[in-house]
Amino acid sequence: MQKGKQTAMWLMVWAALAACSADSVARTERPASNVVAVETQAPFTVRTVMAFKRPWALAALPDGRLLVTEKAGQLWLVQPQSGQKTAISGVPAVVDAGQGGLGDVALHPDFANNHFIYLSYAEAGDAHEQGAAVARARLDVDGQGARLSGLQVLWRQVPKVTGDGHYGHRLLFGRDGKLWISSSERQKFTPAQDMSSNLGKIVRLNDDGSVPNDNPFVSQGGVAAQVWSLGHRNVLGMGWDSDGRLWAHEMGPKGGDELNLIQKGGNYGYPIVSNGDHYSGRVIPDHDTRPEFIAPKITWTPVISPSSMLMYSGQQFPAWQGQMLISGLSSQALIRVALDGEHAQEVGRYDMGERMRALSQGANGEIWLLEDGSNGRLLQLLPR
């Protein structure tokens, strides 16, 4: 049976179809929740800067240069105006397989003084097992080139498991200087509800990798002390709204991509509930069947495959200030979401013609996009 909340119009359609065979209505025909008529005419043009081999993330430096990661393990220092790029040495060894490899890159809030950057990546374990790790290093740039020094591993997924999917490992700093890490469930389902594991969780740490004493599960000790929220599947984007609320999106299973407002100690229900089903066809109950779990603010079926998030605050697109931008893989789109307190609504979807992997805002309000794939282009959005 079709699941989820339905509009009045959809209920009428449902009633008509139910007379024949309700089970014939495919999940992928269900509209997304909280989505109205959206803007599709892009208010921007696109400038191509250069291309990378399987890029995954980017971060803007205060001087206008960019850091770009490639999954195979290369970190680049990029001057987007001249098109010059410099390889940065000292990156840790990565497991480049499936969704694993060199992942996110983030700057310490005091980067201007300490030059610390943070990298996430897939690392090898024993017996063909692997897991995500996060390391901190100092970025040194001089006339001889660019390199990382003093690299320290601050965090690891526990346990390492077989397989090469659902690492998550997006990085985000908060206004309080804490480091937030999305730790996806590695396609193992049940660890998302297991507090002896940090898989399927959003993790909050101090900038040196230690555990803050005000985390919600700190009294449990072990990896549970790292956890801020649980019951997540594959979180690939996090961001702060203008009022300091944390939002995150995650890829659902077969249907049911989610946008969630993250609460301290909150349980988001996966794999017990989801607005999608397992790829095997096995049904997962919807969120509204289990009110003890926190329901998403938006769900998408058909999916958009959200890959990164940007909370825009710049001047180049003033109408977008305070709004959320999401890059889409299977949707090949840039999705714009308006926020009103704790409510969210998709208001724009722009066809980019390729799978979009990552977003970042430049020092002067520029919007940078990375395409996915073996010839993934770095793009700049320019106002019309």
C-alpha positions in Angstrom: 0.0 0.0 0.0 1.1 3.5 -0.7 2.5 5.2 2.5 2.9 8.7 3.8 0.8 11.7 4.1 -1.3 12.5 1.0 -2.7 15.7 -0.3 -6.5 15.9 -0.9 -6.0 15.5 -4.6 -3.8 12.5 -4.2 -6.4 10.9 -1.9 -9.0 11.2 -4.7 -6.6 9.6 -7.1 -5.8 6.9 -4.6 -9.5 6.1 -4.1 -10.0 5.7 -7.8 -6.9 3.5 -8.2 -7.8 1.4 -5.1 -10.9 0.1 -6.8 -8.6 -1.7 -9.3 -5.4 -2.5 -7.4 -3.9 -0.2 -4.7 -0.7 -2.2 -4.8 -0.1 -1.3 -8.4 0.7 2.3 -7.5 4.5 2.6 -7.5 6.3 4.3 -4.6 8.2 6.5 -7.1 4.9 8.2 -8.1 4.4 9.7 -4.7 5.2 13.5 -4.6 7.7 14.9 -2.2 6.3 16.4 1.0 6.4 20.1 1.6 7.2 20.9 -2.1 5.2 23.4 -4.0 5.6 24.8 -7.5 9.3 25.5 -7.8 11.4 27.9 -9.8 13.2 26.0 -12.7 14.5 29.0 -14.7 18.0 29.4 -13.4 18.8 33.0 -12.3 22.5 32.4 -13.0 25.0 31.5 -15.7 27.8 29.0 -15.3 31.5 29.5 -15.7 33.7 26.4 -16.1 37.0 26.8 -14.3 38.8 23.4 -14.7 38.2 19.7 -14.4 39.2 17.1 -11.8 39.3 13.3 -11.7 36.5 12.1 -9.4 36.4 15.2 -7.1 34.4 14.9 -3.9 34.6 18.1 -1.9 35.9 21.7 -1.8 36.5 24.4 0.7 37.1 28.1 0.1 40.2 29.7 1.7 40.0 33.3 3.0 42.2 34.6 0.2 39.8 33.3 -2.5 41.7 30.1 -3.3 40.0 26.7 -3.0 40.9 23.3 -1.7 39.6 20.4 -3.8 39.7 16.7 -2.9 39.8 13.8 -5.4 38.6 10.4 -4.2 41.9 8.7 -5.3 43.7 10.6 -2.6 44.8 13.9 -4.1 44.3 17.3 -2.5 44.6 20.4 -4.7 45.2 24.1 -4.0 43.3 25.9 -6.7 43.5 29.5 -7.9 40.1 29.7 -9.7 40.7 33.0 -11.4 43.9 31.9 -13.1 43.0 28.2 -13.4 46.3 27.3 -11.6 46.3 24.2 -9.3 49.0 22.9 -7.1 49.2 19.4 -5.6 49.4 19.3 -1.8 51.6 16.6 -0.4 51.2 14.7 2.9 47.7 13.4 2.5 47.1 10.2 4.4 46.7 6.9 2.5 43.1 6.2 1.5 41.1 3.2 0.4 39.7 4.2 -3.0 36.9 1.8 -3.7 33.1 2.3 -4.2 32.0 5.3 -2.2 35.3 5.4 -0.3 38.4 7.5 -0.8 39.5 11.0 0.1 36.3 12.7 1.2 35.6 16.1 2.8 37.8 19.0 3.6 37.1 21.8 6.2 38.9 24.7 7.6 39.4 25.3 11.3 37.4 28.3 12.5 40.7 30.0 13.3 42.4 28.9 10.1 43.8 32.4 9.5 46.1 32.0 12.5 46.6 28.2 12.9 46.4 27.0 9.2 44.6 23.8 10.4 42.5 21.9 7.9 40.5 18.7 8.5 40.2 15.8 6.0 37.9 12.8 6.1 38.8 9.6 4.2 38.3 5.9 4.1 41.1 3.9 5.7 42.0 0.3 5.7 41.6 -2.1 8.7 42.0 -5.8 9.1 40.5 -8.6 7.0 39.3 -6.4 4.1 37.5 -4.1 6.5 37.6 -0.3 6.3 36.0 2.7 7.8 36.0 6.5 7.7 38.6 8.5 9.6 39.1 12.3 10.2 42.6 13.9 10.5 43.9 17.3 11.2 47.0 18.9 9.7 48.6 22.2 9.1 48.5 23.5 5.5 51.9 25.0 4.6 52.3 27.0 1.4 55.4 28.7 0.2 57.5 29.2 -2.9 58.4 25.5 -2.8 54.8 24.3 -3.1 52.1 23.1 -0.7 52.2 20.4 1.9 50.5 19.1 5.1 52.5 18.8 8.3 51.8 17.4 11.7 48.9 15.2 10.6 46.9 13.7 13.5 44.0 11.2 13.2 41.3 12.6 15.5 38.4 10.2 14.9 37.5 6.8 13.4 34.3 5.0 12.6 33.7 2.1 15.0 33.7 -0.7 14.0 35.4 -1.0 10.7 33.3 -3.3 8.4 33.4 -4.9 5.0 31.9 -3.1 2.0 32.6 0.2 0.4 29.4 2.2 0.8 27.8 4.9 3.0 30.7 6.5 4.8 29.1 9.9 5.0 32.0 11.7 6.6 30.9 15.2 5.9 32.6 17.8 8.2 31.2 21.0 9.7 32.2 23.4 12.4 29.7 25.1 14.6 29.6 28.6 16.1 30.9 27.1 19.3 34.0 25.8 17.5 32.9 22.2 17.8 33.5 19.7 15.0 30.5 17.8 13.6 30.9 14.6 11.6 28.3 12.7 9.7 29.0 9.0 10.2 26.7 6.9 7.9 25.7 3.3 8.6 28.0 1.7 6.0 25.0 -0.2 4.5 24.8 -2.3 7.6 21.4 -1.0 8.8 21.2 -1.9 12.5 24.3 0.0 13.7 22.3 3.2 13.3 20.4 2.2 16.5 23.4 0.6 18.3 25.1 2.9 20.8 28.1 0.7 21.0 28.9 1.9 17.4 29.2 5.4 16.0 27.8 4.3 12.6 24.5 5.9 11.5 25.1 8.9 13.8 26.0 12.6 13.7 29.0 13.0 15.9 30.1 16.2 17.8 33.7 16.6 19.0 36.1 19.3 20.2 38.4 20.6 17.6 41.2 18.3 18.9 39.0 15.2 18.7 38.2 15.0 22.4 34.5 14.6 23.5 32.7 17.7 24.8 31.3 17.2 28.3 27.8 18.5 27.2 27.2 15.9 24.5 23.8 14.1 25.2 25.2 10.6 25.8 28.5 11.5 27.4 27.5 9.6 30.6 27.5 6.3 28.6 31.2 6.6 27.8 32.9 4.9 24.8 31.8 5.9 21.3 28.3 6.7 22.6 29.8 9.8 24.2 30.6 11.2 20.7 27.0 10.9 19.5 24.7 13.9 19.0 21.9 12.2 17.1 21.3 8.7 15.8 19.1 6.7 13.4 20.6 8.1 10.3 21.3 6.3 7.0 23.6 8.2 4.7 24.2 11.9 5.7 26.0 13.8 3.0 25.2 17.4 3.9 25.0 19.5 7.1 24.5 23.2 7.6 23.6 25.9 10.1 20.6 28.2 9.5 20.8 31.9 10.5 19.3 31.1 13.9 21.9 28.5 14.7 19.8 25.4 14.0 21.5 22.4 12.5 20.0 20.8 9.4 21.1 17.6 7.6 20.0 15.7 4.5 20.4 12.1 3.9 19.9 9.6 1.1 16.9 7.3 1.7 16.8 3.7 0.6 14.5 3.1 -2.4 12.7 6.4 -2.1 12.5 8.7 0.9 15.5 11.1 0.7 15.2 13.3 3.8 15.8 16.8 5.1 16.0 16.7 8.9 16.2 19.4 11.6 18.8 17.9 14.0 18.0 17.8 17.7 20.3 17.1 20.6 19.9 13.4 21.4 17.3 12.9 18.7 16.6 9.5 17.1 15.6 9.7 13.4 14.5 6.1 13.2 16.5 4.3 10.5 16.3 1.4 9.8 13.1 1.0 11.9 11.3 3.7 9.9 11.8 5.4 6.6 9.7 7.0 3.9 11.4 4.6 1.5 11.7 0.9 1.3 14.6 -1.6 1.1 16.0 -2.2 -2.4 15.0 -5.8 -2.0 11.4 -4.6 -2.0 10.9 -5.3 1.8 8.7 -2.5 3.2 9.9 -0.2 5.9 7.2 1.5 8.0 6.8 5.2 7.5 7.8 7.7 10.2 4.1 8.5 11.0 3.7 4.9 12.3 6.3 5.4 15.1 5.9 9.0 16.6 8.8 8.4 19.0 11.2 8.9 16.1 11.8 12.4 14.7 10.2 12.8 11.2 11.9 14.6 8.4 10.8 18.1 7.4 10.9 17.2 3.7 11.0 13.8 2.0 11.7 13.2 -1.7 10.3 10.4 -3.8 11.4 10.2 -6.5 14.8 10.8 -4.9 17.1 13.7 -5.5 20.3 12.0 -4.2 21.4 14.9 -2.1 25.2 15.1 -1.9 26.1 18.3 -0.1 24.6 21.4 1.5 25.3 25.1 1.5 23.5 27.6 3.7 23.9 30.7 1.6 24.9 34.0 3.2 26.6 36.0 0.4 25.8 39.1 -1.5 26.1 37.8 -5.1 22.6 36.2 -4.9 20.8 38.4 -2.3 17.4 36.7 -2.8 19.0 33.5 -1.7 20.4 34.7 1.6 19.3 32.5 4.5 18.3 29.7 2.1 19.7 26.2 1.7 21.3 24.9 -1.5 21.6 21.2 -2.1 23.6 19.5 -4.9 21.9 16.5 -6.4 23.5 13.4 -8.0 20.7 11.4 -9.7 18.6 14.5 -10.0 21.5 16.3 -11.8 20.2 19.5 -10.1 20.8 22.3 -7.8 17.9 22.4 -5.3 17.0 25.5 -3.4 15.1 25.3 0.0 13.5 28.2 1.8 13.6 28.0 5.6 11.0 29.6 8.0 11.9 28.8 11.5 11.6 25.0 11.8 9.8 24.7 8.5 11.4 24.0 5.1 10.1 24.1 1.6 11.7 23.4 -1.8 11.3 26.5 -3.9 13.8 26.0 -6.7 15.3 23.2 -8.8 17.7 24.0 -11.6 18.8 21.4 -14.1 22.6 21.3 -14.2 22.8 18.5 -16.8 25.3 16.5 -14.8 25.6 14.8 -11.4 26.4 17.4 -8.8 28.8 16.4 -6.1 29.6 19.3 -3.8 28.9 23.0 -3.1 30.9 25.8 -1.3 30.6 29.5 -0.8 33.6 31.7 -1.5 35.0 34.5 0.6 33.1 37.1 -1.5 29.8 35.2 -1.7 30.7 33.2 -4.9 29.0 29.9 -5.3 31.2 27.0 -6.4 30.0 23.6 -7.6 31.8 20.4 -8.3 30.5 17.9 -10.8 30.8 14.2 -10.1 32.8 11.7 -12.2 36.1 11.2 -14.0 36.0 14.6 -15.6 34.2 16.5 -12.9 34.3 20.2 -13.6 34.6 23.0 -11.1 31.9 25.5 -11.8 31.1 29.1 -10.7 27.6 30.4 -10.7 27.3 34.0 -11.9 24.2 36.1 -11.4 22.4 36.9 -14.6 
